[in-house]
Structure formats: structure tokens, C-alpha cells
Amino acid sequence: MGRKLPPFAAVRAFEAAARHLSFKKAADELCLSPSAVSHQVRALEEFLDTKLFERRHNKMQLTQTGEAYSGKMTTLLDTFEASTSDIADAENQTLRVLCTPGFAARWLVPRLDRFFAPSAVRLRVSVGAPSTDFQTNDADVVIGWADTPVAGAEVVPLMQSGRYPVASPNFVRDHDIEKPEDLRNVTLMHDETMDQWAEWFASVGVEPPDFPSGPEFPNCELATSGVEQGLGVSLAYDIMVRETVASGRLVRLFEAVTMPFVIYSFVCQRSRASEPLVAAFREFVFSEVEPNGRPSFAVVAE
């Protein structure tokens, strides 16, 4: 047997009119005319075979039956609206990822076609200083620098890497770079985040230049981008430029590499770590890191 239900439009019109005790206000809410609301209410009264409104002293009031019925209909429609909203929110989500420009351009974007997510999920990638203050950063996931513990957050080391010099093929040819000592006489790109030229020169037994021999940038990505334009030599992270070197756009200079350390970690609020989208993105990024670039330990803040 099918359900014996009144027309939904009639219930909706009655519930609005009952809340406002006004056909006109109900009409404004529902984008109808007052006469249309009145018509729907009469249709509901006929379906129920009872009066729902009456006029007393030129004021519209609910009958006892109408008052009881309106309370139930308001609860029903509130539940209906909330359930619909929950489904809509679940099907139209945005995953907000904050990371450095270098991580986005050289590692994440080339792999995004392998990130499986429901078609209704929108991935929003923001770049800049990867703040792990989730009260202000408007992010669901942060690919944070290093592996510093964060209160209330789960911090899982994602990548470790050493650094080596890179240059464009034309720059190498034009400057006749054959041995580490030759780097003392060319333009070296420096970055503010962690400039390790002195450490690299020490690893090959060569004295570094006495003063910075080239421009300084806020991060290694800008330095490496300048190198791609033939402006000099930068000290790049192996895991970030490996594919660029393989493509021939950059040339690795010498085998010496600085001591590897954790350069990026996956960071999210601990309370949200098991949310499906956050967990799916974590699984994706870790599956894309080559085994020799993945740290073998984790840090979880207390």
C-alpha cells in the first residue's frame, strides 16, 4: 500500500503560514502570491477534512488541530532540510591543501591526475609559507616544512632529500663547468629558507666563495626557476628536481650531495585525520613518494 500523503506544496505553504501567522509573509518566503498560499492551505484543509486556521478579532490564528499539526510539520521539514544539506555537503566538498610553490609546481601538480576523488570533490591548492596554524590558515591539509611537532596536529614526515648543484644545459656549456672548483667563479643562486652552499662545498673539499656570488631568493623554488632560465647554478633538492633533470631541462652537476633530511611533512588536525578526504589525500601523496625518498619514522604532536 502506498503512503497517503498530502501534496508537499500544500504542507510547505501551511507550515510557513503557521510560523508567520500571515499568508503574506509566507508568500514572501516562498516566492508565491498570498492567494496561492491561501489556495494551498485550503487544499490541505480539504485533504485533512479539518480547519487549520481561523480568524479572531481580524487576526489569523491556528486552530488547536492546526497548532499541533504545524509543530509536527516544522520538525519534519527541519529534518528534511538537514538531511538534504548533509547529502549535498558530502557530495560537493572542497579539499584545501596548503603547500610551498616548489612542492606544488615540481611534485604535486604533475601527479594530480593520479589522485582519485569523487567527481564532486574540488581540490583547492594554495601556495605560500605553509603555516600549520589551522585556526588561521584555512586549510584541511598542510604540506609543512620539515617535521616540527604541532600541538593538536598529526605531523607525519613525508619526504627526505639531499641537495646537489643544478644548472641549465646552456649555462653548463657556456661556462665550461667541469669540476667543483669551477662553481666558485659562476653565479650561485641562494635561498633564505636554508642555504647549504657552504655544506656542499665542504663535502667536496673546496672553499666556498667568501661572499654570496648571486641573488638570494625567499625559497629554493625561485632559485631553481632562475636556474632554468640560465641565470646561474642553484642547490636543488634531489627529490624535487629529479624529474626535471631526467627531462633534460636541468643538468645535475657532480655526484656530491648534502646530508639528507626531512624536507616536507603531511600535517592535519588530529581530530580530522580519519576524515575520508583527508585520509585519501594522505594515502595518495605517500604512495607517490619513492621509497628512497620516504622517511621511516613519524612524529605526532601531543
Buried (B, 14 or more C-beta within 10 A) or exposed (E): EEEEEBEEBBBBBBBBBBBBBBBEBBBBBBEBEBEBBBBBBBBBBEBBEEEBBEEEEEEBEBBEEBEEBBEEBBEEBEEEEEEEEEEEEEEEBEBBBBBBBBBBBBBBEEEEEEBEBEEEBEBEBBBEEBBBEBEEBEBBBBBBBBBEBBEEBBBBBBBBBBBBBBBBEEBBEEBEBEEBEBBBEBBBBBBEBBBBBEBBBBBBEBEBBEEBBBBEBEBBBBBBBBBBEBBBBBBBBBBBBBBBBEEEBBBBBBEBBBEBBBBBBBBBBBEBBEBEBBEBBBEBBEEBBEEEBEBEEEBEBE
